[in-house]
Amino acid sequence: METAALMREMIDYFAGDPRRIQHFTKVYEYARLIGLLEGLDAKTQFTLETAAIVHDIGIRTGEEKYGRNDGKIQEELGPEEAKKMLEHLGYDTDTIQRVCYLVGHHHTYHTMDGMDYQILVEADFLVNLYEDESPRTAIETALERIFRTKSGTDICRSMFGIGAD
């Protein structure tokens, strides 16, 4: 299965919200890159890329229902929205289950089980640290506490000009 149809569906889902569209496309590209550099097997790579595209799908529903879109709301509402979209596009049950798990946990950092989870979080951090104009101390803290892959760590250090210790 190809991720292009899902990407197009998510662009329509966030129609009129270029900030959200730009965000998930950047997270997708960094997740894809890190996964390839880390040598993920094809199934894990596909699951990672799929999750990266839909990782913030709960934002819109959270804003509509509760007027907010914090990480807790995204994790609560995102899996059901992702499931509907993925089923509509014909994704297999195993992929849907894992993607929904990742969407439902991508703001939970103490129980990252699997390379797809780790890389999704790292890719989201790369984009958020930039978009939020995070101070150097926040970037250094993220490098210490969040980043575990060599590729993600190297990209973060290069992106933000932080030398290795």
Backbone bond lengths (Angstrom), bond angles and torsions (degrees), N, CA, C in turn:
res aa  C-N    CA-C-N  psi(-1)  N-CA   C-N-CA  omega(-1)  CA-C   N-CA-C  phi
1 M - - - 1.450 - - 1.533 108.81 -
2 E 1.253 116.38 147.08 1.467 124.95 -176.79 1.536 110.13 -101.72
3 T 1.317 117.37 142.33 1.470 120.81 -179.71 1.529 113.22 -82.10
4 A 1.335 118.73 -10.16 1.466 121.05 -176.82 1.527 112.24 -60.15
5 A 1.328 117.51 -41.64 1.469 120.23 -179.75 1.530 110.72 -63.96
6 L 1.328 116.28 -39.30 1.469 120.22 177.83 1.524 110.72 -66.92
7 M 1.309 115.91 -42.04 1.468 120.22 178.07 1.530 109.72 -58.22
8 R 1.316 116.36 -45.85 1.469 121.04 -179.73 1.526 110.91 -63.34
9 E 1.328 116.66 -40.69 1.468 122.00 178.78 1.534 110.57 -62.55
10 M 1.323 116.84 -41.41 1.463 120.37 179.36 1.527 111.78 -69.21
11 I 1.318 117.55 -34.07 1.470 119.87 175.36 1.521 109.21 -62.12
12 D 1.319 117.46 -42.76 1.468 120.53 176.55 1.526 111.05 -66.33
13 Y 1.327 116.95 -38.84 1.465 121.56 -179.72 1.529 111.06 -59.00
14 F 1.324 116.40 -40.05 1.464 121.68 179.68 1.533 112.25 -101.77
15 A 1.326 116.80 26.42 1.473 121.34 179.82 1.526 110.54 -50.90
16 G 1.316 115.99 134.69 1.458 121.29 -179.46 1.519 113.97 83.01
17 D 1.318 117.34 1.88 1.468 122.12 -178.78 1.540 109.09 -126.40
18 P 1.336 116.55 72.00 1.468 119.09 -175.16 1.522 113.63 -60.39
19 R 1.309 117.89 -29.11 1.464 120.29 179.09 1.526 110.77 -60.96
20 R 1.328 116.85 -45.04 1.469 121.07 179.58 1.536 110.86 -67.61
21 I 1.335 115.75 -40.31 1.461 119.95 179.43 1.525 110.06 -63.81
22 Q 1.332 116.43 -45.58 1.464 120.16 177.87 1.526 110.57 -60.47
23 H 1.320 116.76 -38.93 1.462 120.49 -178.09 1.528 110.76 -62.63
24 F 1.331 117.23 -55.17 1.462 117.20 -174.43 1.525 112.48 -68.49
25 T 1.328 117.85 -28.86 1.464 118.09 177.52 1.534 110.72 -69.55
26 K 1.319 117.13 -35.91 1.463 119.49 176.76 1.529 111.33 -69.28
27 V 1.325 117.06 -42.82 1.463 119.93 177.72 1.530 109.52 -60.61
28 Y 1.321 116.68 -42.61 1.469 120.95 177.40 1.530 110.90 -57.25
29 E 1.315 117.22 -48.71 1.463 120.08 -176.83 1.529 112.10 -64.82
30 Y 1.324 117.83 -41.23 1.466 119.31 178.21 1.528 111.20 -69.56
31 A 1.322 117.57 -39.93 1.465 120.39 177.22 1.526 110.18 -61.56
32 R 1.326 115.90 -45.28 1.462 120.95 179.14 1.528 110.15 -59.17
33 L 1.328 116.44 -48.91 1.454 121.81 -178.79 1.529 111.59 -60.44
34 I 1.314 117.17 -50.52 1.463 120.44 -178.27 1.526 110.14 -62.70
35 G 1.328 117.23 -43.39 1.462 120.37 178.14 1.515 112.54 -58.55
36 L 1.329 116.34 -43.99 1.470 120.19 178.77 1.522 110.99 -65.61
37 L 1.335 117.00 -44.03 1.458 120.36 179.29 1.529 112.45 -64.87
38 E 1.322 116.41 -32.12 1.472 120.73 179.60 1.524 112.12 -83.48
39 G 1.336 117.22 -6.21 1.459 120.69 175.78 1.517 115.31 74.19
40 L 1.314 117.48 36.68 1.465 119.84 178.37 1.525 110.42 -61.97
41 D 1.331 115.94 149.48 1.458 119.93 173.26 1.538 108.35 -68.57
42 A 1.318 116.72 162.02 1.471 121.95 -172.26 1.524 112.80 -58.33
43 K 1.322 118.47 -42.44 1.469 120.97 -178.13 1.533 111.33 -66.57
44 T 1.312 116.88 -44.47 1.469 120.51 179.27 1.521 110.19 -65.70
45 Q 1.319 116.94 -40.36 1.469 121.06 177.78 1.520 110.43 -61.13
46 F 1.330 117.28 -44.74 1.464 121.39 179.65 1.524 110.86 -63.64
47 T 1.315 117.26 -43.90 1.467 121.49 178.49 1.521 110.23 -61.70
48 L 1.332 116.74 -44.30 1.464 121.81 177.75 1.520 111.27 -58.70
49 E 1.316 116.96 -50.03 1.464 120.69 -178.39 1.524 111.21 -62.17
50 T 1.322 116.24 -40.70 1.465 120.68 178.68 1.527 110.12 -63.29
51 A 1.322 116.76 -47.13 1.465 120.82 179.76 1.529 111.42 -62.77
52 A 1.319 116.80 -38.45 1.468 120.17 -179.86 1.527 111.11 -62.47
53 I 1.316 117.22 -36.82 1.461 120.46 179.78 1.525 110.78 -66.54
54 V 1.327 117.59 -42.67 1.478 120.57 -173.84 1.524 114.02 -101.27
55 H 1.323 118.52 6.79 1.465 120.13 -170.65 1.525 114.08 -56.35
56 D 1.317 118.88 -31.78 1.474 121.73 -178.79 1.520 113.74 -104.97
57 I 1.318 117.83 21.26 1.458 121.49 -176.33 1.537 112.39 -61.77
58 G 1.322 118.11 -23.50 1.465 121.12 179.79 1.524 114.16 -73.87
59 I 1.319 117.09 -11.24 1.471 120.18 -177.83 1.521 111.69 -59.46
60 R 1.315 116.98 -50.81 1.465 120.30 -175.30 1.527 111.76 -60.88
61 T 1.330 116.46 -46.02 1.460 120.46 179.63 1.526 110.87 -64.19
62 G 1.324 117.10 -39.75 1.466 120.82 178.17 1.514 111.80 -61.80
63 E 1.320 116.29 -42.38 1.461 119.98 178.68 1.521 111.10 -67.12
64 E 1.329 117.07 -39.72 1.465 120.93 179.49 1.528 111.67 -67.98
65 K 1.337 117.45 -44.47 1.463 122.03 -175.50 1.523 113.49 -80.24
66 Y 1.354 115.84 -42.11 1.457 119.70 -169.48 1.528 114.48 -122.90
67 G 1.317 116.38 -5.39 1.460 119.55 -178.38 1.517 112.98 71.70
68 R 1.335 116.93 20.80 1.458 120.51 178.46 1.524 110.05 -150.23
69 N 1.325 115.53 163.71 1.466 118.72 -176.87 1.528 112.71 -142.22
70 D 1.310 117.19 30.42 1.459 120.75 -178.44 1.536 111.12 -61.52
71 G 1.317 115.50 170.35 1.460 121.18 -176.47 1.518 114.07 -56.42
72 K 1.318 117.53 -39.39 1.472 121.39 -179.85 1.523 110.38 -62.72
73 I 1.317 116.50 -44.62 1.470 121.33 178.65 1.527 110.34 -64.76
74 Q 1.327 116.72 -42.27 1.467 120.21 178.73 1.531 110.81 -60.25
75 E 1.321 116.31 -43.46 1.459 119.96 -179.95 1.528 111.78 -68.27
76 E 1.314 117.09 -32.66 1.466 121.60 -179.70 1.531 111.83 -73.89
77 L 1.316 117.08 -46.40 1.464 121.45 -171.87 1.528 114.28 -95.59
78 G 1.306 117.09 -21.49 1.457 120.52 -175.19 1.516 116.15 -64.40
79 P 1.340 119.08 -44.31 1.463 118.50 -175.94 1.531 114.47 -57.01
80 E 1.301 118.38 -42.50 1.473 120.35 -179.47 1.524 111.38 -65.57
81 E 1.334 116.24 -41.27 1.466 119.74 177.98 1.534 110.53 -64.82
82 A 1.327 116.56 -42.28 1.463 120.90 178.63 1.525 110.31 -63.18
83 K 1.312 116.55 -44.30 1.467 120.98 180.00 1.520 111.06 -57.76
84 K 1.317 117.16 -47.36 1.472 120.29 179.53 1.527 111.34 -58.13
85 M 1.324 116.51 -46.03 1.456 120.37 -177.74 1.529 111.12 -66.37
86 L 1.320 116.62 -44.19 1.456 120.40 -177.65 1.526 111.55 -68.00
87 E 1.326 117.31 -39.04 1.465 120.08 175.96 1.519 110.70 -63.26
88 H 1.321 116.31 -42.88 1.464 121.64 178.69 1.529 111.23 -57.58
89 L 1.321 116.48 -36.28 1.463 121.13 -178.39 1.535 113.42 -88.79
90 G 1.334 117.13 -0.85 1.459 120.75 174.30 1.517 116.41 85.58
91 Y 1.317 117.95 23.78 1.465 120.85 177.29 1.526 110.10 -68.85
92 D 1.335 116.56 151.27 1.462 120.91 -180.00 1.533 110.55 -75.40
93 T 1.314 114.79 157.64 1.471 122.05 -174.45 1.520 112.71 -59.63
94 D 1.328 118.41 -42.89 1.473 120.98 -179.14 1.532 111.42 -61.35
95 T 1.329 115.93 -44.58 1.465 119.66 179.14 1.516 110.22 -63.98
96 I 1.319 117.55 -44.98 1.465 121.56 -179.76 1.522 110.20 -58.97
97 Q 1.326 117.07 -45.68 1.471 120.01 -178.41 1.528 111.77 -61.38
98 R 1.324 116.84 -45.85 1.468 119.70 -178.61 1.526 110.80 -68.30
99 V 1.324 117.05 -42.29 1.468 120.22 178.85 1.527 109.71 -61.63
100 C 1.314 117.64 -43.85 1.473 120.01 179.08 1.528 110.93 -62.69
101 Y 1.323 116.96 -37.90 1.456 120.40 175.30 1.528 110.30 -61.08
102 L 1.318 116.66 -47.17 1.469 120.72 -178.92 1.525 111.20 -63.99
103 V 1.317 117.42 -43.14 1.470 121.28 177.75 1.533 109.59 -61.48
104 G 1.322 116.17 -39.15 1.460 121.18 -178.17 1.520 114.61 -77.84
105 H 1.328 116.78 -1.22 1.469 119.91 -178.51 1.527 113.97 -135.53
106 H 1.315 118.75 5.38 1.467 119.21 -170.72 1.528 114.59 -70.73
107 H 1.337 117.55 -2.75 1.471 121.33 171.75 1.529 110.73 -113.18
108 T 1.317 116.59 16.46 1.456 122.90 177.03 1.528 106.39 -113.27
109 Y 1.319 116.16 117.33 1.464 119.89 -167.81 1.526 114.72 -108.46
110 H 1.305 119.09 -4.29 1.459 120.05 -175.58 1.530 113.42 -96.54
111 T 1.319 118.20 -5.93 1.471 120.22 -177.15 1.523 112.02 -129.64
112 M 1.304 118.05 38.03 1.460 120.41 -175.54 1.530 110.25 -71.01
113 D 1.316 115.25 107.33 1.464 121.40 -178.89 1.525 109.61 -110.20
114 G 1.278 116.15 108.14 1.456 121.50 178.25 1.515 112.49 110.62
115 M 1.322 114.56 149.15 1.466 120.21 -179.73 1.527 111.90 -66.61
116 D 1.337 117.59 -33.02 1.457 119.05 178.57 1.527 110.47 -62.02
117 Y 1.307 117.14 -41.06 1.464 123.00 178.55 1.533 109.78 -64.89
118 Q 1.326 116.21 -51.54 1.460 121.06 -178.74 1.530 111.34 -56.99
119 I 1.305 116.21 -47.27 1.467 120.34 -176.69 1.516 111.30 -69.52
120 L 1.325 118.43 -38.44 1.463 120.54 176.16 1.524 110.39 -58.06
121 V 1.299 117.14 -46.32 1.465 121.21 179.90 1.529 110.47 -63.84
122 E 1.320 117.75 -43.66 1.463 120.38 179.15 1.527 111.03 -61.97
123 A 1.326 117.47 -44.47 1.468 120.88 179.52 1.527 110.97 -62.52
124 D 1.319 116.60 -42.35 1.469 120.83 178.78 1.528 109.93 -63.94
125 F 1.325 116.92 -40.18 1.467 120.39 177.25 1.518 111.48 -63.62
126 L 1.331 117.97 -44.14 1.465 120.07 179.10 1.520 110.93 -53.97
127 V 1.314 116.12 -45.39 1.464 120.96 -177.88 1.524 110.47 -72.80
128 N 1.318 117.93 -45.15 1.468 120.66 -178.26 1.530 112.32 -65.11
129 L 1.315 116.97 -40.74 1.467 119.09 178.79 1.518 110.77 -59.22
130 Y 1.321 116.80 -39.69 1.467 120.81 177.56 1.527 111.37 -72.42
131 E 1.322 117.10 -51.99 1.471 120.67 -176.14 1.527 112.06 -61.60
132 D 1.319 116.35 -34.23 1.469 120.95 -179.79 1.524 112.67 -85.37
133 E 1.325 116.70 0.33 1.463 122.21 -177.54 1.530 110.54 49.95
134 S 1.320 114.68 49.17 1.461 121.36 -176.09 1.519 111.34 -64.00
135 P 1.341 115.94 143.57 1.467 119.22 177.15 1.527 110.34 -70.20
136 R 1.299 114.96 160.37 1.472 121.54 -178.99 1.528 111.65 -53.90
137 T 1.310 118.02 -38.53 1.462 120.19 -179.28 1.531 111.43 -62.10
138 A 1.327 117.54 -38.25 1.469 121.20 178.39 1.524 110.42 -67.09
139 I 1.322 116.50 -39.06 1.464 121.20 178.72 1.525 109.65 -65.40
140 E 1.324 116.68 -44.92 1.467 120.59 179.01 1.529 111.11 -62.97
141 T 1.320 116.95 -39.06 1.463 120.98 177.42 1.522 110.75 -64.33
142 A 1.333 116.89 -43.11 1.465 120.47 177.46 1.528 110.93 -62.31
143 L 1.320 116.83 -42.27 1.470 120.40 177.59 1.528 110.80 -58.23
144 E 1.306 116.58 -41.44 1.462 121.53 -178.24 1.524 112.54 -73.54
145 R 1.333 117.06 -41.97 1.462 120.62 -170.75 1.533 115.27 -97.02
146 I 1.314 117.52 -26.53 1.462 120.83 -171.57 1.530 113.16 -109.55
147 F 1.296 117.07 -49.67 1.465 121.15 -172.03 1.523 111.12 -72.52
148 R 1.340 116.08 130.25 1.460 122.48 179.50 1.524 111.83 -128.05
149 T 1.330 117.70 -28.17 1.468 118.44 -179.12 1.517 109.43 -78.32
150 K 1.314 115.65 148.03 1.454 119.80 177.07 1.517 110.67 -63.17
151 S 1.323 116.81 -43.83 1.466 120.78 -177.07 1.525 111.79 -65.30
152 G 1.320 117.16 -46.34 1.462 120.44 178.98 1.515 111.86 -63.03
153 T 1.330 116.18 -42.20 1.464 121.04 178.19 1.525 110.96 -62.12
154 D 1.330 115.57 -46.77 1.469 119.74 -179.79 1.527 111.75 -62.46
155 I 1.330 116.79 -42.66 1.468 120.43 179.06 1.524 110.03 -63.19
156 C 1.321 117.55 -44.54 1.465 120.37 179.82 1.526 111.06 -61.61
157 R 1.318 116.27 -46.29 1.476 119.79 179.33 1.523 110.73 -60.52
158 S 1.326 117.44 -45.23 1.476 120.99 179.53 1.524 111.08 -64.92
159 M 1.328 116.37 -46.82 1.460 121.24 -176.56 1.527 111.26 -57.46
160 F 1.318 115.93 -44.60 1.454 119.94 -173.71 1.525 113.37 -102.11
161 G 1.328 117.35 5.49 1.459 121.23 175.33 1.512 113.24 66.60
162 I 1.320 116.37 42.11 1.461 121.28 -179.66 1.519 108.12 -111.17
163 G 1.322 116.92 116.89 1.458 122.19 -178.70 1.511 111.98 -69.40
164 A 1.322 115.92 155.58 1.462 121.09 175.64 1.525 108.96 -70.74
165 D 1.326 113.73 150.19 1.475 119.07 179.13 1.499 111.10 -78.41
